[in-house]
Amino acid sequence: MSDLKIRPFAADMPKPIEGESLLGLFSRALERTTIDRLKRGLALADVQPHGNPSGVSISEKQADALAILFKLDREDVVRRLHPRRRFDHHSTGAIDFFGTKVRTQYLETIFRRVSPRALTLSPYHRAIWDLRPLCFDPTTRERLLVTCPVCGEKLRWWFVRGPTYCEVCVTDRGFPKTDLRDYPQPIVEFGDEEAIDFVVGLVDPDSRKREAVRRLLPAALSDASNSDIFDAVISIASCLRPEISGKTVFVGRPLRAGHFDGFTSDLLEVAGRMIIGGRDGFAAGTAKLRAHMSERKKTHGLFAEVGPLAGTVNDRSLAPVIRAFLVESLQKDLTDTSELGLVRRRLGTVKPKSHGPWLNIQEIHELFGVSKHALQRLVATGMVEARRADIELSPVLMNRDEIAPLAALYKDAIDENRAKAVLRVSIAELHELADRRLVERIEEPVKSMLDSKTVYRASSVNAIIMAIKERALPADPSRSIADHLWNAARRLCPPVPWPAIIELILSGDIRVELLRDDGNEWRKWVAPVDVEDFVTLVRLEQAKRPAVPSAWMTRSQAAEMLNIAESSVWKVARVGSLASKREGRSTVYKRSDMATTARKYIFLPEMLERSPFNVAHEVGRWLRSVGIEPISEWSKGVFPIYDRASFERVLPAMPPALEEIDLPKRLLKRVSTGAKRKAVEQVKKGLSPYFISRRLGVSAKAVTKWVAHYDECGDVQPAGKLESHEDYIRSAIEANPFISVHAFWQAFKNDRVEVSYTIMSKFVADLGYRRNAAGRLVLKQ
């Protein structure tokens, strides 16, 4: 909080009412002032919360200032705040609602909900209206109003119109005109008043009511807090929602405001009775779930009977005492199923934990971290022993000791598509690496768990990349990034034997330097120490194992030949430059078409390597200035394709690279008019301002300004009045180096040009003259 001195309002402030919300109290107080916005009023206390003001966004540290501003006791403000809390048994986010912890999503902080009948009885905003699960007023049983019946806008806390008015509907003079009390809402009918009063009493702002409802709790929940019980009520009510009656697993609670639209009050009524009603009350709730058993066809047993309610006992966000109560209640309820003529005929258990070495799939998944789908595929292979009951949907049991070694291999397994992506090789080259024992294959049954034709150990694949890094020598900082291994391999006759190159690097026969250590393409990280030796060694390897080029190439090989990314090959094929066919799950391209395309077209990666430009659009602008346009583009400026012959014809005419220019050190801060004109001329020809600025030692913004001034005035702006007199000034200083600048300025403005002394002094300094200890004006070295 800042050091702003808080001054209380001069007007009389209203006294807080028991159960009134914080924003309702402030809104009612601001009605007596000239302030028309709630945020503006809070800002007088230096309270400027991010987003919408609420009891959550306003902190306890700001309570003192608010209490002074509104003439309240600090405790009246603090007890209406909703600070963030944590449940005792779980880290789920919660807020303190008048002493009861409720989940953060249960509190409405944006919109205002009101009961017109309750406002008629007493015009103040009740705090309990802010709880999203409660869609009615506990006193009048009236459904809460969320939108204005006249304008249709949702009620908010933006303007200060009073708790009984719509803040949007106003007269021409700005006074509210829609009184919400004139629009009473339907009364919600309850068949179990005791149960609904119990649910509301758990979170009532009045501590006496919260304590009173605890008398209805069964003995098993005597140690549970109101927070734990209310969370259990919402969890049970969530399982009763009609739209999820067919679900067979735990469904969770509503998360967003829209999710509470179908959260009707009768669900709370049933859930409350299941807590306080004993065996009969719990059975009334499970009977509603059993009525939808026909919709849960893909499960059996307990989950078929009560659906998502069976999953609540494994919800770790519920308090342990609540989970124990639900387990016991479900077990007692299952003893009645034979009398009701339902599926289960004996006492069941809720997700029992297996003992001994035989575990079900869920337990193995939790123990080893193996995907349940992978375990199901493993059972389907028949290569491991599995036990199950005589019915098809009974749980599958597997031996823990038999799964343990397979689980370790599964976690280290990688399918061939991901392996070739790491090593940047084709599938055929990956197989060759395995034949050379550089990577390790994994056989059945783990291969079936990944549902892949070929599976490799990820550790062996990653070991190749790590070994190449370890064997790479530090690169000379002056060495070009374009010297990387991929470019060096372009000197070889295709196909490039990448498995042999990898083996030669790992054996130390090919020495490499590490240019960089980022990106996914390891072939561009390293460069051969001696390119000629590299080419000689690889050609010898090619002679030992001559490869017959196939008529078709993989996408990786095509990208290598065209010097583009693999993801761009299909764009070349899309414009009709390549013929392709599909074999299995891989797209392959005709080698003859690829060779023709490489001879006929050139792409940006190669153009950037062979030109002095570092940015793609600079190349395109310069080529356009000499009349060369791309043959095709994927979209405007995206993946252009150029004619190779045209590019190579103008390549000698391109400006030299920056590192090839011997730039003289610029002694003057100003740039001469001639240099500016030349820079503008070069920009007009197609070079970018950034390209020009690096060669002049100025900013790109300055070059852009020169071009703009040229377009507007027809010439560049002169460096100054004195620029044309530079030679005269230098000769005069050399003739009399002891002359003072002031005296020289006096003579100069009388004989030549009228300028200020400041301009003359700065110009002499820009020329590089400094006065030495002897008093002479000399050029600074």
Disulfide bonds with the S-S distance in Angstrom:
none
